[in-house]
Amino acid sequence: MTFEEFKETLGQPQPPEGLSVHLKALWYNAKGEWKQAHDLIDHLEDATSAHVHAYLHRVEGDLWNARYWYNRAKQPECKSSLQEEWESLLRMLLKH
């Protein structure tokens, strides 16, 4: 799936079949369903999940918690806009 194809799915009521949990979380977040996005990631321990988790806490405005998760992901704290970070995460995840 390409970046543009993913963005086109945001007009659908459900995420497309076969998305990773990380892509589903970004999909739900883009639809304004932060809790659903967070619930998908909250219990996962891997670095990619921690990176998405950090972004979600940044969206929430909980910067202390976001910093904790950036540290767990071994990623620098993101200083770009939320939209830019979402797009960057999406592009990274679509490459995997």
Secondary structure by P-SEA (a helix, b strand, c coil): ccaaaaaaacccccccccccaaaaaaaaaaacaaaaaaaaccccccaaaaaaaaaaaaaacaaaaaaaaaaaaccccccccaaaaaaaaaaaaaac
